[in-house]
Amino acid sequence: MKAGDGSAQDRGPIRVDASGVALAVTSLGPAEAPPVVVLHGFTGSAAAMQGVNAMLAEAYRVVALDLLGHGESDAPGDPSLYSMANCVSQVLGVLDALGIRRAHFVGYSMGGRVALSLAVAQPTRVASLVLVGVSPGEGDPVARAARVEADENLAQAILDDGIEAFVDRWMALPLFASQSRLGKQALAIARSQRLKCRPGGLARSLRGMGSGAMPPLHGRLAELDVPVLLVAGAEDAKFCALAETLREALPRAEVRVIPEAGHAAHLEQPAAFAARCLAFLGAAEAEAIARPAPASISSSTSIPSSTSIPSSTSISSSTSISSSTSISSSTSTSSSTSISTPTDVRPGPGEKRLS
């Protein structure tokens, strides 16, 4: 991996067939630069992370995904496809299709949980993690059951009330109150982006990979030997506390609290976030150069893939990860190359450190 030339050229979105579903993928930045995978939060998309994508694309190959049920990716009716294990499999399928053996990951909220779950399942695929407002899942059984019930109620409300009523309710949550500092125009754009989601996709995403539904990661964090930057907004007390808990559990983690920011610190204080994120990634990339990625996937976890990229706007990869109560590293070995013909296709300042 080597640094790029600063050309932030947009090469997307394309549709990538990963584990039988098609995900929309936007690529920016120099194609030969170190890859950074960007994963959005619930109700979001690659477009919602546009500011982060553009900032990173000055020096990195940015691969921004619309996760299943979001944005322009598929929103299939099979609930099992939305489990965290299958979501991890789908992201790995995109990496395989694009020929990326190892990448840095930047994930916000739900996207941070996906990135952390992937790192636990496949640590050799991860050079570093930047996690904004992230949870490792609900470790306490009582809290987990309560969260599953709350997410089920919310999922049903999405289906019953429709996407517009849900989006207005979602954006009015206290968790996002600090985003009023973004201004009316930015909030209107965010609302418009969220309204493009399909109700069924959002409901199944909540039910399949919400923080209560996902396998909790607490017991696996000590195994994760990669650099991790945990970011939280100073006004987001719950996730500041979670960041500190994660710092204590992860061998190589650091916490940065962004002043005058809430849950979406990368949106509310983009300059402060960019400064810390770029410094962290620079150090992590220097380490990655010194410790090259394996020439092939570990023999104990064989991920089938197709790395040839056809000239059409759809690429294919087949990947499978067990959907048991923990994210399994046991996968079947196969290989396929095909142009996907997916079903349910959507048309197309400052900071302080906790120590």
N, C-alpha and C positions, 0 to 999 in steps of 0.2 A: 504494500500500500504506500502511496506517496501523495504529497500535497498537490493540489490542482493549481490552475493558472488564473483563478478568479472569474472564469466565465460561467455565469449563472444561467445557462441556456435551459429552457423548459423543453423536456422531451416526453410529453404525455398530455392527458392520461392515456394509458393503454389498458386493456383487460388481460389479466393473467389467470389462466386456469390452474388452480392450486387445490389439490385434493378434491376435485370434482365440483368446485364452485369457482366462479369468476370474480376476482377482486380488481377494482380499479386502482391503478398505480400511476402516480405522477413522478417523473424523474427530473431533477434539476442539477445544475452544476457540471463540472468537468467529468466526463465518463471514466477517465483514468484515475480520478481522485479517490481517497479512502471513502468507503460507503458509510452513510448514516441513514438508518431506517427511522422514520418519524411516524408515530402512532398517536392518533387523536383520542379525545374523550368521548363519552356517551353522548349521542345526538350530533356528534361532530363529523368531520371528514378531513381529507387532505387539504381542502380549501380553507377549513377553519384554522389550520396550522400554517397558513401562507406566510405570515411574518417570520416564523421560525424557519420555514423552508428556505426563504429567500436569504436570510441571514447566514444559514449554514452553507448555502450553495456557492458562496464566494470562495470556499476552500475545500468543499466536500462534494461527493456524489450523493445527492439526497434522493432517497427512495421513500416517498410518502404514500401510505396506503389508505384506502377506504376500507375499514374492517367490515366483516360480513353484516348485512342488514343496514349499512350506513352508506351515505353518499351515492355513488354510482355503481357500487358493488352489488352482487346478487343479494336477494332477500328470500331465500328458499323457505318452503313451508315446513321442512323437517326440523323439529326442535333440537335433535341431537347434534346437528351441524354447528350449533351455537355454544356448545360446551367450551370451556377454556382449553381443554386438551385439543379439541378440533380447531379452535382458533389459532393456537400455537402451531399446529400442523399446517394450517393455511398460510401463515406468515412464512414459515420455513419453505413451503412450496414456492412462494414468490421468490425467495432468495435463491432457491435451486434453479428456477427457471431463468433468472437473470445472471446465473453463474457467480453468485456471491457466496463465498465460503464463510466469511466472518465479517461482522459489521458492528459499528457503534449503534446504539439505540437511544432515541429520545422519545419518551412516552409521557403523555399527560393523563392523569386520572385513570380512566379505564384502560387507555393505551399504555400507561405505566404498569398496570397490573399484568397486561399481556406481555410486555417486555420482560418483567421480572419473572413471570411464569416460564417464558421461553428460556431465559438465562438459567433457571434452575433445571429445566428439562434438557437443555443442550448448551452447556457452558462453553464448549469449544467454538460455537458459532458467534459468540459475543465478545467484542473487544472492550466495550465499556457500556455503562448505563447512565443516562441522565433521566431522572424520574421526578416529575412535577406533581405534587399533590397525590401521592400514591399510598395505597393500602396493600398489605400482603394477604388480604382476605380476613375473614372473621375466624379467629382461633378458638374463641369460647363457644361451646355448643349452644348455649342459650342465646347469646348475641347473634350467632349464625342463623338460628331458627327465626329469630325476630326479623333479621334483615331479609331472609328469604320471603317471609310473609309480607313485609312492606314492599318488596320489589314485585311480588305477585299482584298486590293491590294496584300498584302503579302501572304494571303491564296491562292489567285488565282495564284500567282507566284510559290508557292510550287507545285501546281497541274500542271502548264504549264511547268515548268523547270525541275521538278524532285527533288528527295530528295538530291542528291549529290550537285547539283548546289546551292540549298537552304542552306544546311548546311555550305558550304564554304562562302556563302554570310552572313549568320547569325553570324558565328564566326569572321568575319572581321568587324563587327559593332564596332564603337567607344566605345560603352558601355562595350565591352569585351576586349578592347585593353590592359588593365592592366594584363590580364591573360597570356600575353607573358612571365611574370616572372615565370610561372609554368614550362617552358621548353618544348622542342619539343616533347619529349616522352609523357608527360602528355596531351599535346594538341592533339597528334595523338590518344591517347586512348579516349579522349572526343569526337573527331570527329567520331571515330568508333562506339561509343555508340549512338551518334545522328543518324548515318546512319541506325540504326536498326529501327528507327521510320517509320511509314507508312505515305506517303504524305496526304492521305485523313484524317487520324486521326489528324494530326497536323493542317490541314486547318480547320477542323470542330471545333477543340479546340480553335483556334484563334477567329473564328466567334461566338462561343457560350459563351466563358468565358474569352475573352480578357479584359483588364482593361477598355475598352470602352463599351463592351457588358454587363459586369457584373453589377448588381444593385450597385450603389455607396453606401458606408457604412457610410458616414460622419454623417448622422443624427442619427445613432444608437450607435456610439462609446461611448458616455457618459454613456450608460447603462451597459457597459461591466466591471463587477467587478471581474476581475481576473488579476494576475500579468502578465505584458507584458514586454519583453525585445526586444527593437528595435535595430537592428544591421545594420550598414552601413559602407562601406569602405570609408576612407577619400578622395579617388580620385573619388568617385561617388557623385558629387555635388548635382545632382537632388534628389537622394534618401537620402542623408544627410538632405536636406531640408524637404523632405517628412517625415522622421523619427521625426524631431522636430515638425512638424505640428501634427503628430499623438500623440506625447507625450503630447501636449497641450490638445488634445481632449479626450484621454483615462484617466480614473481616476487613474490607478495604473501602469503607464508605465514609463520606463526609457530608455535612449538612450546610446548606446556605439558605438563610432566611432573607427574603427580599422585602425591604420596607415598603409601606404604602401599597400593598398588594394583598389580594385575597387568594381564592383557590386557584385561579388561572394566572399565576404570577408572570408567566411568559407573555401573556396578553397585556396585562395591566402595567407592567414595568419592563418593556421589551429591551431597553438599553442595558439595564442592570442584569437581566437574565442573559442577554447575548454575551456580555463581557465575561461572566463567570462560565457560561457554557463553552465558549470558544477556548478559554484558557484550560478548562478541564479536558476537553477533547484533544487539544494540542498535546498535553502531557500523556494522555492515554494512547494517542496515536504513536508517539515516540516509543512508548513501551511495546505497542503492538508490532512495530517494525523490528524491535529487538527480539520479540517472541513470535515468529511467523505463524500464521494459521496452518493447521495440518493440511497436507496435500490432498487428503480425502477425508470423508466423514469417518468418525471412529467406528471400528469394526463392531463394537458393542451396541451401536445405534446406527443402523443403516437407513439412511433417508433416500428413498428412490427419487430420482429427479430427471428433468430434461433441461439442459442448459442452452440448447440452441434456440435462438430468437428468430422466428419467422418474420417476414416483412409485413405481415398483417398486423392489426392492432390487438391481436389476442395471442398469448403465449401459454404454453401448457406445462404443468408439473404435477406429478402424482406423489403425495406425501401422506403418511398416516401415523398418528400417535394415539396410543390407547386412551380411552375416555374413562378410565377407572377413577377412584376417588383421589388418586395422586397422579400427577402428570408422568406417565410412563415413558421410559427411554427405550422401550422395546418396540421395534417397528418391523413390518414385513419388508422384504427386499423385492423390488420390482423396478422396471424402468419403462417409461412411455414418452412418446413425443407426438403431440397432436395439436391441431388448431382447435381451440375450444369452441363448442357451440352451446353455451350455457342456457339453462332454462331460467325463467323469471329474470330476464335481463332488463335493466332499467335503461330507457333511452338516455340515448345520450344528447438621588439615584444612588444608589449605593446598595450595600448589602452588609450582612454581618454573619459571623460564623458561630454556631453552637458547638461548644467543646466540652 
